[in-house]
């Protein structure tokens, strides 16, 4: 159920380990990726980074993390910092941020689509031959 991440052979949870808080496998996958970003991003730091590392290693469950006043307080603090920063942006900075976010979002969607295709394997849209019983009576004898 747990795998190693290569960094010091520390075990790491899988998408399925987040299904107690996720609504579907896709959401669990996105949550694990977000936790990985928090755990490794140099600007995350502090309690948020600690929480992500603890959840990813399996030392604490995501459900326990979101019920923790300490970790939820850190998330609330970070959200307030982001809100204040957004309020203090000039109009030009807001436009630049929107453009940068739109570009980032397209890149993320493309990566997710590629990962989904790799994870799910060949799609069901593979044509294996002509369909029988199609419209227009093709193949029917009168």
N, CA, C and O atoms as a GROMACS GRO file, in nm:
protein
  568
    1UNK      N    1   0.081  -0.120   0.000
    1UNK     CA    2   0.000   0.000   0.000
    1UNK      C    3   0.085   0.126   0.000
    1UNK      O    4   0.052   0.223  -0.068
    2UNK      N    5   0.193   0.125   0.074
    2UNK     CA    6   0.283   0.238   0.074
    2UNK      C    7   0.402   0.210  -0.014
    2UNK      O    8   0.445   0.095  -0.029
    3UNK      N    9   0.457   0.316  -0.074
    3UNK     CA   10   0.571   0.302  -0.162
    3UNK      C   11   0.682   0.393  -0.110
    3UNK      O   12   0.662   0.474  -0.021
    4UNK      N   13   0.799   0.377  -0.167
    4UNK     CA   14   0.908   0.466  -0.129
    4UNK      C   15   0.916   0.577  -0.231
    4UNK      O   16   0.877   0.561  -0.346
    5UNK      N   17   0.967   0.691  -0.186
    5UNK     CA   18   0.978   0.804  -0.276
    5UNK      C   19   1.120   0.828  -0.321
    5UNK      O   20   1.147   0.925  -0.392
    6UNK      N   21   1.212   0.742  -0.281
    6UNK     CA   22   1.349   0.755  -0.325
    6UNK      C   23   1.433   0.844  -0.235
    6UNK      O   24   1.555   0.832  -0.237
    7UNK      N   25   1.373   0.931  -0.158
    7UNK     CA   26   1.446   1.022  -0.071
    7UNK      C   27   1.461   0.955   0.065
    7UNK      O   28   1.372   0.962   0.150
    8UNK      N   29   1.575   0.892   0.085
    8UNK     CA   30   1.599   0.827   0.213
    8UNK      C   31   1.511   0.706   0.236
    8UNK      O   32   1.493   0.663   0.349
    9UNK      N   33   1.455   0.650   0.129
    9UNK     CA   34   1.368   0.534   0.137
    9UNK      C   35   1.249   0.556   0.230
    9UNK      O   36   1.195   0.459   0.285
   10UNK      N   37   1.209   0.680   0.250
   10UNK     CA   38   1.091   0.706   0.331
   10UNK      C   39   0.968   0.663   0.253
   10UNK      O   40   0.953   0.696   0.135
   11UNK      N   41   0.882   0.590   0.320
   11UNK     CA   42   0.761   0.545   0.251
   11UNK      C   43   0.671   0.664   0.221
   11UNK      O   44   0.679   0.768   0.286
   12UNK      N   45   0.586   0.647   0.121
   12UNK     CA   46   0.495   0.754   0.083
   12UNK      C   47   0.359   0.695   0.049
   12UNK      O   48   0.349   0.590  -0.014
   13UNK      N   49   0.255   0.764   0.092
   13UNK     CA   50   0.119   0.717   0.067
   13UNK      C   51   0.088   0.720  -0.082
   13UNK      O   52   0.158   0.784  -0.161
   14UNK      N   53  -0.016   0.649  -0.119
   14UNK     CA   54  -0.065   0.645  -0.257
   14UNK      C   55  -0.200   0.716  -0.262
   14UNK      O   56  -0.258   0.748  -0.158
   15UNK      N   57  -0.250   0.740  -0.381
   15UNK     CA   58  -0.380   0.806  -0.399
   15UNK      C   59  -0.489   0.737  -0.317
   15UNK      O   60  -0.571   0.804  -0.254
   16UNK      N   61  -0.490   0.605  -0.318
   16UNK     CA   62  -0.594   0.529  -0.249
   16UNK      C   63  -0.597   0.557  -0.099
   16UNK      O   64  -0.702   0.544  -0.036
   17UNK      N   65  -0.483   0.596  -0.043
   17UNK     CA   66  -0.477   0.624   0.100
   17UNK      C   67  -0.550   0.754   0.137
   17UNK      O   68  -0.572   0.781   0.255
   18UNK      N   69  -0.589   0.832   0.037
   18UNK     CA   70  -0.660   0.958   0.062
   18UNK      C   71  -0.810   0.947   0.034
   18UNK      O   72  -0.881   1.047   0.040
   19UNK      N   73  -0.856   0.828   0.004
   19UNK     CA   74  -0.997   0.811  -0.029
   19UNK      C   75  -1.090   0.832   0.090
   19UNK      O   76  -1.212   0.843   0.072
   20UNK      N   77  -1.037   0.839   0.212
   20UNK     CA   78  -1.123   0.868   0.326
   20UNK      C   79  -1.168   1.013   0.328
   20UNK      O   80  -1.265   1.048   0.394
   21UNK      N   81  -1.096   1.099   0.254
   21UNK     CA   82  -1.135   1.240   0.248
   21UNK      C   83  -1.168   1.286   0.106
   21UNK      O   84  -1.232   1.389   0.087
   22UNK      N   85  -1.127   1.209   0.006
   22UNK     CA   86  -1.153   1.244  -0.134
   22UNK      C   87  -1.287   1.188  -0.179
   22UNK      O   88  -1.333   1.085  -0.129
   23UNK      N   89  -1.349   1.257  -0.274
   23UNK     CA   90  -1.478   1.211  -0.326
   23UNK      C   91  -1.463   1.107  -0.436
   23UNK      O   92  -1.554   1.027  -0.459
   24UNK      N   93  -1.348   1.107  -0.503
   24UNK     CA   94  -1.324   1.011  -0.610
   24UNK      C   95  -1.173   0.996  -0.631
   24UNK      O   96  -1.096   1.075  -0.577
   25UNK      N   97  -1.131   0.895  -0.707
   25UNK     CA   98  -0.987   0.873  -0.727
   25UNK      C   99  -0.915   0.992  -0.789
   25UNK      O  100  -0.799   1.018  -0.756
   26UNK      N  101  -0.981   1.064  -0.876
   26UNK     CA  102  -0.919   1.181  -0.940
   26UNK      C  103  -0.889   1.289  -0.836
   26UNK      O  104  -0.782   1.350  -0.837
   27UNK      N  105  -0.983   1.313  -0.746
   27UNK     CA  106  -0.962   1.412  -0.641
   27UNK      C  107  -0.851   1.366  -0.546
   27UNK      O  108  -0.771   1.448  -0.501
   28UNK      N  109  -0.846   1.239  -0.516
   28UNK     CA  110  -0.739   1.185  -0.431
   28UNK      C  111  -0.603   1.207  -0.497
   28UNK      O  112  -0.506   1.242  -0.430
   29UNK      N  113  -0.596   1.186  -0.628
   29UNK     CA  114  -0.472   1.207  -0.702
   29UNK      C  115  -0.429   1.353  -0.696
   29UNK      O  116  -0.312   1.382  -0.671
   30UNK      N  117  -0.523   1.444  -0.719
   30UNK     CA  118  -0.491   1.588  -0.714
   30UNK      C  119  -0.449   1.630  -0.573
   30UNK      O  120  -0.359   1.712  -0.558
   31UNK      N  121  -0.513   1.574  -0.472
   31UNK     CA  122  -0.478   1.606  -0.334
   31UNK      C  123  -0.336   1.560  -0.302
   31UNK      O  124  -0.260   1.633  -0.239
   32UNK      N  125  -0.302   1.439  -0.345
   32UNK     CA  126  -0.166   1.389  -0.319
   32UNK      C  127  -0.062   1.474  -0.390
   32UNK      O  128   0.044   1.502  -0.334
   33UNK      N  129  -0.093   1.516  -0.513
   33UNK     CA  130   0.000   1.603  -0.586
   33UNK      C  131   0.015   1.738  -0.515
   33UNK      O  132   0.126   1.792  -0.509
   34UNK      N  133  -0.094   1.792  -0.463
   34UNK     CA  134  -0.088   1.919  -0.390
   34UNK      C  135  -0.004   1.904  -0.263
   34UNK      O  136   0.075   1.992  -0.229
   35UNK      N  137  -0.022   1.793  -0.195
   35UNK     CA  138   0.058   1.766  -0.075
   35UNK      C  139   0.206   1.754  -0.111
   35UNK      O  140   0.292   1.803  -0.037
   36UNK      N  141   0.237   1.690  -0.223
   36UNK     CA  142   0.376   1.678  -0.266
   36UNK      C  143   0.435   1.816  -0.295
   36UNK      O  144   0.551   1.842  -0.261
   37UNK      N  145   0.358   1.902  -0.357
   37UNK     CA  146   0.405   2.038  -0.384
   37UNK      C  147   0.432   2.112  -0.254
   37UNK      O  148   0.537   2.174  -0.239
   38UNK      N  149   0.338   2.105  -0.161
   38UNK     CA  150   0.357   2.170  -0.031
   38UNK      C  151   0.479   2.115   0.042
   38UNK      O  152   0.554   2.190   0.104
   39UNK      N  153   0.497   1.985   0.036
   39UNK     CA  154   0.606   1.920   0.109
   39UNK      C  155   0.743   1.959   0.056
   39UNK      O  156   0.841   1.956   0.130
   40UNK      N  157   0.751   1.994  -0.072
   40UNK     CA  158   0.881   2.018  -0.133
   40UNK      C  159   0.906   2.163  -0.173
   40UNK      O  160   1.020   2.200  -0.203
   41UNK      N  161   0.802   2.246  -0.173
   41UNK     CA  162   0.819   2.384  -0.219
   41UNK      C  163   0.892   2.466  -0.114
   41UNK      O  164   0.852   2.468   0.003
   42UNK      N  165   0.998   2.535  -0.153
   42UNK     CA  166   1.078   2.610  -0.056
   42UNK      C  167   1.001   2.723   0.013
   42UNK      O  168   1.034   2.760   0.126
   43UNK      N  169   0.899   2.778  -0.052
   43UNK     CA  170   0.824   2.889   0.008
   43UNK      C  171   0.713   2.842   0.101
   43UNK      O  172   0.656   2.922   0.175
   44UNK      N  173   0.681   2.713   0.098
   44UNK     CA  174   0.573   2.664   0.184
   44UNK      C  175   0.614   2.676   0.330
   44UNK      O  176   0.549   2.744   0.408
   45UNK      N  177   0.722   2.609   0.364
   45UNK     CA  178   0.778   2.619   0.499
   45UNK      C  179   0.678   2.595   0.611
   45UNK      O  180   0.560   2.571   0.588
   46UNK      N  181   0.727   2.603   0.732
   46UNK     CA  182   0.645   2.599   0.852
   46UNK      C  183   0.551   2.482   0.864
   46UNK      O  184   0.580   2.371   0.819
   47UNK      N  185   0.438   2.510   0.927
   47UNK     CA  186   0.341   2.406   0.961
   47UNK      C  187   0.277   2.341   0.838
   47UNK      O  188   0.248   2.222   0.840
   48UNK      N  189   0.256   2.419   0.731
   48UNK     CA  190   0.195   2.359   0.611
   48UNK      C  191   0.286   2.254   0.550
   48UNK      O  192   0.241   2.147   0.510
   49UNK      N  193   0.414   2.286   0.544
   49UNK     CA  194   0.508   2.190   0.489
   49UNK      C  195   0.518   2.067   0.580
   49UNK      O  196   0.524   1.954   0.534
   50UNK      N  197   0.521   2.092   0.708
   50UNK     CA  198   0.526   1.982   0.805
   50UNK      C  199   0.404   1.892   0.790
   50UNK      O  200   0.417   1.769   0.788
   51UNK      N  201   0.285   1.952   0.779
   51UNK     CA  202   0.162   1.876   0.764
   51UNK      C  203   0.169   1.789   0.639
   51UNK      O  204   0.137   1.670   0.643
   52UNK      N  205   0.209   1.849   0.526
   52UNK     CA  206   0.216   1.774   0.401
   52UNK      C  207   0.314   1.657   0.413
   52UNK      O  208   0.284   1.546   0.367
   53UNK      N  209   0.428   1.680   0.473
   53UNK     CA  210   0.527   1.574   0.489
   53UNK      C  211   0.475   1.463   0.579
   53UNK      O  212   0.496   1.345   0.553
   54UNK      N  213   0.406   1.502   0.686
   54UNK     CA  214   0.350   1.402   0.778
   54UNK      C  215   0.243   1.317   0.710
   54UNK      O  216   0.240   1.195   0.727
   55UNK      N  217   0.155   1.381   0.632
   55UNK     CA  218   0.049   1.307   0.564
   55UNK      C  219   0.109   1.217   0.457
   55UNK      O  220   0.072   1.100   0.447
   56UNK      N  221   0.201   1.270   0.376
   56UNK     CA  222   0.260   1.191   0.269
   56UNK      C  223   0.336   1.069   0.320
   56UNK      O  224   0.339   0.965   0.256
   57UNK      N  225   0.398   1.084   0.437
   57UNK     CA  226   0.474   0.972   0.493
   57UNK      C  227   0.384   0.869   0.559
   57UNK      O  228   0.428   0.759   0.591
   58UNK      N  229   0.258   0.905   0.581
   58UNK     CA  230   0.166   0.814   0.647
   58UNK      C  231   0.170   0.823   0.799
   58UNK      O  232   0.104   0.746   0.868
   59UNK      N  233   0.249   0.918   0.852
   59UNK     CA  234   0.258   0.932   0.997
   59UNK      C  235   0.130   0.992   1.056
   59UNK      O  236   0.102   0.974   1.174
   60UNK      N  237   0.054   1.065   0.973
   60UNK     CA  238  -0.075   1.119   1.016
   60UNK      C  239  -0.169   1.108   0.896
   60UNK      O  240  -0.128   1.127   0.782
   61UNK      N  241  -0.294   1.076   0.923
   61UNK     CA  242  -0.392   1.067   0.816
   61UNK      C  243  -0.440   1.206   0.775
   61UNK      O  244  -0.437   1.299   0.855
   62UNK      N  245  -0.485   1.219   0.651
   62UNK     CA  246  -0.535   1.348   0.603
   62UNK      C  247  -0.655   1.394   0.686
   62UNK      O  248  -0.670   1.512   0.716
   63UNK      N  249  -0.740   1.298   0.722
   63UNK     CA  250  -0.857   1.332   0.803
   63UNK      C  251  -0.814   1.392   0.937
   63UNK      O  252  -0.872   1.490   0.983
   64UNK      N  253  -0.712   1.332   0.999
   64UNK     CA  254  -0.660   1.386   1.125
   64UNK      C  255  -0.597   1.524   1.104
   64UNK      O  256  -0.611   1.613   1.188
   65UNK      N  257  -0.528   1.542   0.991
   65UNK     CA  258  -0.463   1.670   0.963
   65UNK      C  259  -0.567   1.782   0.949
   65UNK      O  260  -0.547   1.893   1.000
   66UNK      N  261  -0.677   1.753   0.881
   66UNK     CA  262  -0.776   1.859   0.861
   66UNK      C  263  -0.860   1.883   0.986
   66UNK      O  264  -0.932   1.982   0.995
   67UNK      N  265  -0.852   1.793   1.081
   67UNK     CA  266  -0.921   1.814   1.209
   67UNK      C  267  -0.829   1.876   1.314
   67UNK      O  268  -0.872   1.906   1.425
   68UNK      N  269  -0.703   1.894   1.278
   68UNK     CA  270  -0.605   1.949   1.371
   68UNK      C  271  -0.614   2.102   1.372
   68UNK      O  272  -0.602   2.167   1.268
   69UNK      N  273  -0.636   2.159   1.490
   69UNK     CA  274  -0.642   2.306   1.501
   69UNK      C  275  -0.509   2.368   1.458
   69UNK      O  276  -0.507   2.474   1.396
   70UNK      N  277  -0.400   2.302   1.491
   70UNK     CA  278  -0.267   2.354   1.458
   70UNK      C  279  -0.251   2.367   1.306
   70UNK      O  280  -0.209   2.472   1.257
   71UNK      N  281  -0.283   2.261   1.232
   71UNK     CA  282  -0.265   2.263   1.088
   71UNK      C  283  -0.370   2.350   1.018
   71UNK      O  284  -0.339   2.422   0.923
   72UNK      N  285  -0.493   2.344   1.065
   72UNK     CA  286  -0.596   2.428   1.004
   72UNK      C  287  -0.569   2.575   1.032
   72UNK      O  288  -0.598   2.661   0.948
   73UNK      N  289  -0.514   2.605   1.149
   73UNK     CA  290  -0.475   2.742   1.179
   73UNK      C  291  -0.367   2.790   1.084
   73UNK      O  292  -0.370   2.906   1.040
   74UNK      N  293  -0.272   2.703   1.050
   74UNK     CA  294  -0.166   2.738   0.956
   74UNK      C  295  -0.223   2.763   0.817
   74UNK      O  296  -0.179   2.855   0.747
   75UNK      N  297  -0.320   2.683   0.777
   75UNK     CA  298  -0.384   2.704   0.646
   75UNK      C  299  -0.459   2.837   0.646
   75UNK      O  300  -0.451   2.913   0.549
   76UNK      N  301  -0.532   2.865   0.754
   76UNK     CA  302  -0.604   2.992   0.764
   76UNK      C  303  -0.509   3.111   0.760
   76UNK      O  304  -0.537   3.211   0.695
   77UNK      N  305  -0.396   3.100   0.831
   77UNK     CA  306  -0.297   3.208   0.830
   77UNK      C  307  -0.244   3.231   0.689
   77UNK      O  308  -0.231   3.346   0.645
   78UNK      N  309  -0.214   3.123   0.619
   78UNK     CA  310  -0.160   3.135   0.482
   78UNK      C  311  -0.264   3.195   0.389
   78UNK      O  312  -0.231   3.276   0.303
   79UNK      N  313  -0.390   3.156   0.405
   79UNK     CA  314  -0.496   3.212   0.322
   79UNK      C  315  -0.509   3.363   0.346
   79UNK      O  316  -0.528   3.440   0.252
   80UNK      N  317  -0.499   3.405   0.472
   80UNK     CA  318  -0.505   3.548   0.504
   80UNK      C  319  -0.388   3.624   0.442
   80UNK      O  320  -0.406   3.735   0.392
   81UNK      N  321  -0.269   3.564   0.444
   81UNK     CA  322  -0.153   3.627   0.380
   81UNK      C  323  -0.177   3.644   0.231
   81UNK      O  324  -0.147   3.750   0.174
   82UNK      N  325  -0.231   3.543   0.168
   82UNK     CA  326  -0.259   3.549   0.025
   82UNK      C  327  -0.365   3.655  -0.006
   82UNK      O  328  -0.353   3.728  -0.105
   83UNK      N  329  -0.468   3.663   0.078
   83UNK     CA  330  -0.573   3.764   0.057
   83UNK      C  331  -0.516   3.904   0.069
   83UNK      O  332  -0.545   3.991  -0.013
   84UNK      N  333  -0.433   3.926   0.173
   84UNK     CA  334  -0.372   4.059   0.190
   84UNK      C  335  -0.282   4.094   0.072
   84UNK      O  336  -0.284   4.208   0.024
   85UNK      N  337  -0.205   3.998   0.026
   85UNK     CA  338  -0.117   4.023  -0.088
   85UNK      C  339  -0.198   4.058  -0.212
   85UNK      O  340  -0.161   4.148  -0.288
   86UNK      N  341  -0.310   3.988  -0.233
   86UNK     CA  342  -0.395   4.016  -0.349
   86UNK      C  343  -0.458   4.155  -0.338
   86UNK      O  344  -0.469   4.226  -0.438
   87UNK      N  345  -0.498   4.193  -0.218
   87UNK     CA  346  -0.558   4.325  -0.198
   87UNK      C  347  -0.460   4.437  -0.225
   87UNK      O  348  -0.500   4.546  -0.265
   88UNK      N  349  -0.331   4.411  -0.203
   88UNK     CA  350  -0.229   4.514  -0.219
   88UNK      C  351  -0.170   4.520  -0.360
   88UNK      O  352  -0.082   4.602  -0.386
   89UNK      N  353  -0.216   4.434  -0.450
   89UNK     CA  354  -0.165   4.434  -0.587
   89UNK      C  355  -0.221   4.552  -0.666
   89UNK      O  356  -0.334   4.596  -0.644
   90UNK      N  357  -0.139   4.603  -0.757
   90UNK     CA  358  -0.188   4.705  -0.850
   90UNK      C  359  -0.269   4.634  -0.958
   90UNK      O  360  -0.265   4.512  -0.969
   91UNK      N  361  -0.342   4.712  -1.038
   91UNK     CA  362  -0.422   4.653  -1.146
   91UNK      C  363  -0.330   4.580  -1.245
   91UNK      O  364  -0.365   4.472  -1.293
   92UNK      N  365  -0.215   4.636  -1.276
   92UNK     CA  366  -0.120   4.572  -1.369
   92UNK      C  367  -0.070   4.439  -1.311
   92UNK      O  368  -0.057   4.341  -1.384
   93UNK      N  369  -0.043   4.437  -1.182
   93UNK     CA  370   0.002   4.314  -1.116
   93UNK      C  371  -0.108   4.208  -1.118
   93UNK      O  372  -0.081   4.090  -1.136
   94UNK      N  373  -0.234   4.252  -1.098
   94UNK     CA  374  -0.346   4.158  -1.103
   94UNK      C  375  -0.358   4.094  -1.241
   94UNK      O  376  -0.377   3.973  -1.253
   95UNK      N  377  -0.348   4.179  -1.346
   95UNK     CA  378  -0.357   4.127  -1.482
   95UNK      C  379  -0.244   4.028  -1.511
   95UNK      O  380  -0.266   3.922  -1.569
   96UNK      N  381  -0.122   4.064  -1.469
   96UNK     CA  382  -0.008   3.976  -1.490
   96UNK      C  383  -0.028   3.844  -1.415
   96UNK      O  384   0.003   3.737  -1.467
   97UNK      N  385  -0.081   3.852  -1.294
   97UNK     CA  386  -0.108   3.731  -1.215
   97UNK      C  387  -0.213   3.644  -1.282
   97UNK      O  388  -0.199   3.521  -1.287
   98UNK      N  389  -0.318   3.706  -1.335
   98UNK     CA  390  -0.424   3.629  -1.404
   98UNK      C  391  -0.367   3.557  -1.526
   98UNK      O  392  -0.396   3.440  -1.549
   99UNK      N  393  -0.285   3.630  -1.604
   99UNK     CA  394  -0.225   3.569  -1.722
   99UNK      C  395  -0.132   3.454  -1.683
   99UNK      O  396  -0.133   3.348  -1.745
  100UNK      N  397  -0.052   3.478  -1.582
  100UNK     CA  398   0.040   3.374  -1.536
  100UNK      C  399  -0.037   3.253  -1.484
  100UNK      O  400   0.000   3.139  -1.512
  101UNK      N  401  -0.145   3.276  -1.410
  101UNK     CA  402  -0.226   3.166  -1.359
  101UNK      C  403  -0.292   3.090  -1.474
  101UNK      O  404  -0.295   2.967  -1.472
  102UNK      N  405  -0.345   3.162  -1.573
  102UNK     CA  406  -0.410   3.095  -1.687
  102UNK      C  407  -0.310   3.007  -1.761
  102UNK      O  408  -0.344   2.895  -1.801
  103UNK      N  409  -0.188   3.055  -1.778
  103UNK     CA  410  -0.084   2.976  -1.844
  103UNK      C  411  -0.051   2.852  -1.760
  103UNK      O  412  -0.043   2.741  -1.812
  104UNK      N  413  -0.032   2.873  -1.630
  104UNK     CA  414   0.000   2.763  -1.539
  104UNK      C  415  -0.113   2.660  -1.540
  104UNK      O  416  -0.088   2.539  -1.544
  105UNK      N  417  -0.239   2.708  -1.538
  105UNK     CA  418  -0.354   2.619  -1.534
  105UNK      C  419  -0.360   2.532  -1.660
  105UNK      O  420  -0.389   2.412  -1.652
  106UNK      N  421  -0.333   2.591  -1.776
  106UNK     CA  422  -0.332   2.513  -1.901
  106UNK      C  423  -0.224   2.405  -1.896
  106UNK      O  424  -0.246   2.292  -1.938
  107UNK      N  425  -0.106   2.442  -1.844
  107UNK     CA  426   0.003   2.346  -1.833
  107UNK      C  427  -0.036   2.232  -1.740
  107UNK      O  428  -0.010   2.115  -1.769
  108UNK      N  429  -0.099   2.266  -1.627
  108UNK     CA  430  -0.140   2.163  -1.531
  108UNK      C  431  -0.245   2.071  -1.590
  108UNK      O  432  -0.240   1.950  -1.570
  109UNK      N  433  -0.340   2.128  -1.663
  109UNK     CA  434  -0.444   2.046  -1.726
  109UNK      C  435  -0.384   1.950  -1.827
  109UNK      O  436  -0.425   1.834  -1.836
  110UNK      N  437  -0.285   1.998  -1.905
  110UNK     CA  438  -0.219   1.912  -2.003
  110UNK      C  439  -0.143   1.800  -1.933
  110UNK      O  440  -0.147   1.685  -1.977
  111UNK      N  441  -0.073   1.833  -1.824
  111UNK     CA  442   0.000   1.731  -1.747
  111UNK      C  443  -0.096   1.629  -1.689
  111UNK      O  444  -0.070   1.508  -1.694
  112UNK      N  445  -0.207   1.677  -1.632
  112UNK     CA  446  -0.304   1.585  -1.573
  112UNK      C  447  -0.366   1.494  -1.678
  112UNK      O  448  -0.388   1.376  -1.654
  113UNK      N  449  -0.394   1.549  -1.795
  113UNK     CA  450  -0.451   1.469  -1.902
  113UNK      C  451  -0.352   1.361  -1.946
  113UNK      O  452  -0.391   1.247  -1.970
  114UNK      N  453  -0.224   1.397  -1.955
  114UNK     CA  454  -0.122   1.300  -1.993
  114UNK      C  455  -0.108   1.193  -1.885
  114UNK      O  456  -0.101   1.074  -1.916
  115UNK      N  457  -0.104   1.235  -1.757
  115UNK     CA  458  -0.094   1.139  -1.648
  115UNK      C  459  -0.214   1.046  -1.645
  115UNK      O  460  -0.201   0.926  -1.623
  116UNK      N  461  -0.334   1.103  -1.668
  116UNK     CA  462  -0.455   1.023  -1.669
  116UNK      C  463  -0.449   0.918  -1.780
  116UNK      O  464  -0.487   0.803  -1.760
  117UNK      N  465  -0.401   0.960  -1.898
  117UNK     CA  466  -0.391   0.868  -2.010
  117UNK      C  467  -0.292   0.756  -1.980
  117UNK      O  468  -0.316   0.640  -2.012
  118UNK      N  469  -0.179   0.792  -1.917
  118UNK     CA  470  -0.080   0.691  -1.882
  118UNK      C  471  -0.132   0.596  -1.774
  118UNK      O  472  -0.108   0.476  -1.779
  119UNK      N  473  -0.204   0.653  -1.678
  119UNK     CA  474  -0.256   0.574  -1.566
  119UNK      C  475  -0.369   0.482  -1.611
  119UNK      O  476  -0.376   0.367  -1.567
  120UNK      N  477  -0.455   0.531  -1.697
  120UNK     CA  478  -0.572   0.455  -1.737
  120UNK      C  479  -0.545   0.360  -1.854
  120UNK      O  480  -0.627   0.272  -1.882
  121UNK      N  481  -0.434   0.377  -1.921
  121UNK     CA  482  -0.400   0.290  -2.033
  121UNK      C  483  -0.481   0.325  -2.156
  121UNK      O  484  -0.535   0.435  -2.165
  122UNK      N  485  -0.490   0.233  -2.249
  122UNK     CA  486  -0.564   0.260  -2.375
  122UNK      C  487  -0.709   0.294  -2.346
  122UNK      O  488  -0.772   0.239  -2.256
  123UNK      N  489  -0.760   0.385  -2.424
  123UNK     CA  490  -0.900   0.427  -2.403
  123UNK      C  491  -0.995   0.329  -2.468
  123UNK      O  492  -0.956   0.244  -2.548
  124UNK      N  493  -1.121   0.343  -2.434
  124UNK     CA  494  -1.224   0.257  -2.491
  124UNK      C  495  -1.265   0.301  -2.630
  124UNK      O  496  -1.357   0.243  -2.688
  125UNK      N  497  -1.198   0.403  -2.684
  125UNK     CA  498  -1.236   0.456  -2.814
  125UNK      C  499  -1.164   0.386  -2.928
  125UNK      O  500  -1.169   0.432  -3.042
  126UNK      N  501  -1.097   0.277  -2.900
  126UNK     CA  502  -1.024   0.205  -3.003
  126UNK      C  503  -1.125   0.135  -3.093
  126UNK      O  504  -1.214   0.064  -3.046
  127UNK      N  505  -1.110   0.156  -3.222
  127UNK     CA  506  -1.201   0.094  -3.318
  127UNK      C  507  -1.150  -0.046  -3.349
  127UNK      O  508  -1.035  -0.064  -3.390
  128UNK      N  509  -1.236  -0.144  -3.329
  128UNK     CA  510  -1.195  -0.283  -3.351
  128UNK      C  511  -1.255  -0.342  -3.477
  128UNK      O  512  -1.219  -0.453  -3.517
  129UNK      N  513  -1.343  -0.271  -3.541
  129UNK     CA  514  -1.404  -0.322  -3.662
  129UNK      C  515  -1.538  -0.256  -3.684
  129UNK      O  516  -1.582  -0.178  -3.599
  130UNK      N  517  -1.602  -0.283  -3.793
  130UNK     CA  518  -1.731  -0.219  -3.821
  130UNK      C  519  -1.836  -0.262  -3.720
  130UNK      O  520  -1.838  -0.377  -3.674
  131UNK      N  521  -1.922  -0.167  -3.685
  131UNK     CA  522  -2.030  -0.199  -3.592
  131UNK      C  523  -2.141  -0.270  -3.666
  131UNK      O  524  -2.168  -0.241  -3.782
  132UNK      N  525  -2.202  -0.362  -3.600
  132UNK     CA  526  -2.314  -0.434  -3.660
  132UNK      C  527  -2.444  -0.371  -3.614
  132UNK      O  528  -2.452  -0.314  -3.505
  133UNK      N  529  -2.542  -0.382  -3.698
  133UNK     CA  530  -2.675  -0.333  -3.662
  133UNK      C  531  -2.683  -0.182  -3.665
  133UNK      O  532  -2.764  -0.122  -3.594
  134UNK      N  533  -2.601  -0.121  -3.747
  134UNK     CA  534  -2.602   0.024  -3.757
  134UNK      C  535  -2.725   0.075  -3.826
  134UNK      O  536  -2.807  -0.003  -3.874
  135UNK      N  537  -2.739   0.206  -3.833
  135UNK     CA  538  -2.856   0.267  -3.896
  135UNK      C  539  -2.849   0.252  -4.047
  135UNK      O  540  -2.742   0.228  -4.104
  136UNK      N  541  -2.960   0.265  -4.110
  136UNK     CA  542  -2.968   0.264  -4.254
  136UNK      C  543  -2.977   0.125  -4.313
  136UNK      O  544  -2.977   0.108  -4.435
  137UNK      N  545  -2.984   0.024  -4.229
  137UNK     CA  546  -3.004  -0.110  -4.277
  137UNK      C  547  -2.880  -0.173  -4.339
  137UNK      O  548  -2.890  -0.276  -4.405
  138UNK      N  549  -2.764  -0.113  -4.320
  138UNK     CA  550  -2.641  -0.170  -4.376
  138UNK      C  551  -2.621  -0.311  -4.319
  138UNK      O  552  -2.623  -0.331  -4.197
  139UNK      N  553  -2.602  -0.404  -4.406
  139UNK     CA  554  -2.578  -0.541  -4.362
  139UNK      C  555  -2.706  -0.620  -4.340
  139UNK      O  556  -2.700  -0.739  -4.310
  140UNK      N  557  -2.819  -0.557  -4.354
  140UNK     CA  558  -2.947  -0.628  -4.338
  140UNK      C  559  -2.997  -0.674  -4.473
  140UNK      O  560  -2.978  -0.606  -4.574
  141UNK      N  561  -3.058  -0.788  -4.475
  141UNK     CA  562  -3.117  -0.837  -4.600
  141UNK      C  563  -3.266  -0.806  -4.600
  141UNK      O  564  -3.335  -0.822  -4.499
  142UNK      N  565  -3.314  -0.763  -4.714
  142UNK     CA  566  -3.454  -0.725  -4.725
  142UNK      C  567  -3.536  -0.826  -4.776
  142UNK      O  568  -3.657  -0.807  -4.790
   0.00000   0.00000   0.00000
